[in-house]
Amino acid sequence: MSTVSTKYWHALGDGRIQCDVCPRECKMREGQRGLCYVRAVENGEVVLTTYGRSSGFCIDPIEKKPLNHFLPGTPVLSFGTAGCNLTCKFCQNWNISKAREFDKLQDQASPEQIADAAVQTKCRSVAYTYNDPVIFLEYAVDTARACRERGIKNVAVTAGYICPDPRAEFYHWMDAANVDLKAFTEHFYKELCTARLDSVLDTLKYLKHDTDVWFEITDLLIPGENDSDAEIDEMTSWIVKHLGEDVPLHFSAFHPDWKMMDKPRTPPETLIRARKIAMENGVKYAYVGNVHDHAAQSTYCPGCGEILIGRDWYLLSDWNLSFEGNYAGNCAGCGEPVAGVFDGPPGDWGRKRVPVRLRPREPAPTASPP
């Protein structure tokens, strides 16, 4: 296990140190860990205890993050560590994010090794995912820096629960993000996540108005908890007002997991209803997830209504984007610009998911003696 010093903390004067990475503001004494479990106090400072260690690496389709408007069809090298700064009772990656055993972290890799692996496997991007990269910020930033030097894009999959100063550093190195907007009530965040909605909304507004990061939003709909018409209407109206019509929104199906085994799976009809409300409120790109539904997972032209990118789960079919003029993507029929990051025809990665074991870097060549 590698431990590195961090900078987002301050001493309180009573023997405790406060971590300033996320709004949880964990206050710790020597030897104690924060709620995330990976940031701890050692020798009078907050350290990251999982630097250079991962729960595993896998090549995924970019659509799995989910990102539908960022380099469609391309492979992304994905990894996470352990722990989380939220306590979601419905966590669907709980075996990683709730891990308190470091033997879960089996792969050791430096930032340079990860960047090299992305190049070698022809991945267009690296995703910091499975658990929230906010808690392994130093490892994520160093890796993102190494990737950017090699022309590899960086993708954050996050709950957006982070304080302003570390947020600015973190997103400086990100090219795209999917933010999990878990609900639209403070009650939900407090009771099911022990967090605050306002901090997440602040991150979303920051991404829109203060960065060039392409981002999309996911809302996991849980029956009886956050799936009412009124809540979906309020949330999507807020998105259009504060973030604009072009931010893609994914309504994802819940399945019973972790500490919420008493809830049923989300009916497909709920996802369709939510998508309809979103579009009626002006969201141009609304999708359903964790189900097969070509019609509701495809991208349509906001101008003429023709299908632009056909999808069934992670598999692409139709492709009707052109790349002429001043826009990165246009409807091939009417020329309407399409929001997103497109740089040509789609990739052909499909729905494959391939585990990867990273190889040690080759030592730098040394000069031969004269």
N, C-alpha and C positions, 0 to 999 in steps of 0.2 A: 504494500500500500504506500503510495506516494503522498506526502504532505507538503503543501506550499503555503506561504504566507499570503494574506489577502489585505486589502486596503479599505474596504467598506465596513468600518466598525469604529466605535469610540468607547473610551473608558467612562464609567458613570461616577467614579469617585467613592463607591461603597464596596469596592472589591469585585464588582461585576463589570462585564463588558457587553455592550449592545451590538448585535449584528445589524448593519444598515443596508443589507441587500434587498430585503423585501419588507412590506408593511407589517409583517408579523413582529419585527423588532425584538427578536429573542434576546433575553438578558441572561448571561451565563457567567458562572464562576469557573475558576481554573479546573480543567478536566471535564467540564460539562459540554454537551452537544446541544445544538439548536433543534427545533422540531424537525427540520429537514434531515437531521442525523449526520449529515456529511460536513457541516461547518461546526467547528469546535474551538474551544479556548485552550491553547497550549502556550506556555511560557509568556502569558500576559497578552496574547494577541489571538485574533480569529484566524484559523487556518482551514484550508480545504483539504479534506482527508482522502479524496478519491481522484486526485489529479493523475492522469495517465492510465486510469483503469476503467474498463467498460464492462457492461453486462453482455456485450456481444455486438457484432457488426453484421449487417445484412443489406443487400442491395434490393431496394423496393422500387415500384413505380412511383413517380412523383405524385400521382393522383391519390396515393394511399395516405398522404400527409394530413388532410387532403388539400391539394392545390390543383385546381382545374385550369388556371390561367397563367401558369408559370412553367414554361418549357414543356408543353404537353408531350406525353409518351416517352419521356426520358428517364433513365435510371438515376437513383439517388442513393448514395452510401449513407446508411442510417446507423446511429448508435446512441446509447444513453449510458447512465451510470447507475446509481442507486439512490433511493430517498426521494422526498418531495416536500415542498413547503405548503401544500394543502393537505387536507385530511378527508377528501371526498369519499363518502361511504359507498359510492357507486363506481369507484375506480375500476377501469377495465384493463389497466396494466399493473394491478396491485402487486403481482409477484416481483416486479422491478421497483416501482415507485414506493412501495411500503417495505422494501427490504431493509432489515436491520443486521443482515449477515453479510460480511464483506466477501465471503466465498462465492457470493453471487457474481462478483466482479472477476471474471476469469480471463479476460483479454487485456493485456497490457499494451499500450500503444502511445507513442509520443505524437504531438500534433503533426510533426513532419511525416511520420509513418502513415497517418490517416490521409494526409494530403496526397502522398505518393500512391496509396492504395486507390484513391479516387481516380487518379490519372491512369493507373495501370488497368483498372476495371472499366475505363471509359465512362465513368459516371460524370454527369454534368454538374452535380451539386453534392454537398454533404449536408445531412439533416441531423440536428441535435434534437433528439426525440426520445420516445418511450418513457422517460421521466423528464421533468421540466429542466431545461438547460440553465434557468436562472440560478439554480443552486450549485451548478458546477461552472459558474460564469468564467472563472480564470482559465479553465481547461478549454471551454468553448471558444473564448476569444482568441487564445493562442492558436487553436486549431483553425479557426476562421481566417486568421492572419496568414497562416501557412498555406491554406487553400487559395486564398485570393492571389498570393504570389504565383500560383501555378495556374491561374485562370479558372479555378473551380468556384462555383457559386455556393453560398451558405444559406441554409434554411432553418429557422427556429420553429419548433412546434411547442407551444407554450400556453399557459393559462394567463399570462400577462400580469402576474402578481409580482411586481418589482418596483423598487423606489426610483425616483427620478435620476439621481446621479449614476448609479450602475446601469440603469436603463439606457442612458445616452451612450455609454461606452459599449454596451452589449450590441445595440442595434446599429452602431457605426459600422460593425463588421458583418451585418446580416444583409442579404439581398432579398429575402422573402420570409414570410412568417405565416403560420396559421395560428390564430388566437382562439382558444376555447372559451367562448362566452357561455358559461354553464347555465345561466338563467338570467332573469331580469328583475329579481327581487332581492333586497338585502336579507330577507328572512331565509331564503334558500341558501345563500352564501354563508350565512352565520350558522345555520343549523346543520347543513350537510357538508360544508367545506371548511368551517371555522375561518372564514375569510370575509372580505368586504367587496361588494360589487363596485363601489365608486372607484377603487384603485384600478380595477380592470378597465373600466370605461375611460379612465384617465390615460391608460396605456394605449387604448385604441385611438383616442384623439391625438395623442402624441405621434403615433405612427402615421396618421393621415396628414397632419399639418406640419410636422417638424422633421420628417424623414422622407427618403425616396424608396423606402422598403415597400415592395409589393406585399400586400397581406390579404388574407381571406379569413373568414370567421366560421367556426363550427359551433352549433348548438345541439347538444345531445338531449333529445326529448325523452323525458321519463314520465310515464303515465301517472297522472295525479299529482305531479310535483311542479312541472314547469311547462305543461303542454296546453294550457287553456288558450282559447282564442284571444282573450283580453291581454294576456301576457305577451303572446307572440305579436299581437298588433302593436303594443306599446314598444316592444323591443325593436321591431322592424321600422317603426316610425322614427325612433331615436337614431337608428343607423342611417337612414336616408337624410335626416336633418343634420346630423353631426359628422357623418363620414362620407355621405354622398351615395348616389345611385349605383356606382360602378363597383363597389366592394362585394365580391362574391360571398354568398351565405350558404352554408351547408347544414341542413337539418338531418341529424344522424340518429339512427335507431339504437335504442338502449337494449341491452340484454342483462338479465340478472347476474350480479357478480359481487365479489368482496363482501361488504356488509349490507347489501341491499338485494337479498335473494327473494324478498317477499313481493317484489313488483313484477308484473308481466312484461314481456317484450313489447316494444313499441309497435302498434299496428301500422302497416303501411299507409292506411288511410289518414293517420295522424300526420305523417310526413307530408303527404300530398296537401292536406288542409293547411299546414304551416307554410308550405311553399306558395300556395295560392294567396294567403294573406300577405306574405312578403311582396309578391309581385303586384298585388293591388295597391300596396303602399309605395310602390315605385322602385323596388329592388330589381335591377335589370338581370342579375345572374343569381338565381336561386336554385338549389339542388337538394336532392335527397341522398342519404348515404347509408351504408351497411345493408342495402337491399339491392335486388336486381330490378332496375326500372330504366330502360333506355330513354324513354320520353322525358322523365323527370331528372335524369342525370346528364342530359345533353345540353350543349350551349346553343342558344338561338340568337340570331341577329336582332339587336334592339331596334333596328330600322325597319327591315322588311319582314322579320319573323322567320326567315328560313333557317334551317339547321346549319350550324357552323362546325361544331365538333360533336360527333356522335360518341356516346359512352354507354357502356354497361358495366357497372362497378368500376374496375380499373382498365378495361379493355376499350381502346378507341376504334371507331369505325369511320363514320363520315368525316370529311375534312374539306371545308369550303372557305378557308381563309386565303387571302392574297397578301403580298408583301410589297406592293408598289406605293409610291407616294411618300408622305411624311410620317406614316404610322407604322408601328411594328406589326399590326394585324388589322386587316380590313375584311369586311364581308365581300366575298368574291362576286356576289350578285349585285348588290346596290352600292358597295363601297363604304358603307358605314364603318367608322373605326370601332374596334373592339378592345376594351380595356384588358391589359395583361402584359406579360413578358413573353413575346414570341419572336423567334429569330429565324423562321423558315419552316419547312415541312415538319410534321411531328416525328418524334422518335418511334421506334417499334419495339420498345421493351415489353409492352403488354402487361399481363398480370403476374409475371414471374416474381418470386421472392427467393433470393439466393443468399444463404449464410456465407460469410467470408471470414477467413482467419488471416490476420495480417502478418506479413513477414517482416523480420527485422531489417532495418535499412542497411544497405551495403556500406562498408566503411569508405571514407573518401580516399581516392588514390593518393599515394605518396610518391614523391619524386625519387627516381632511381639515383643511387650514388654515381658520381662521375667516374 
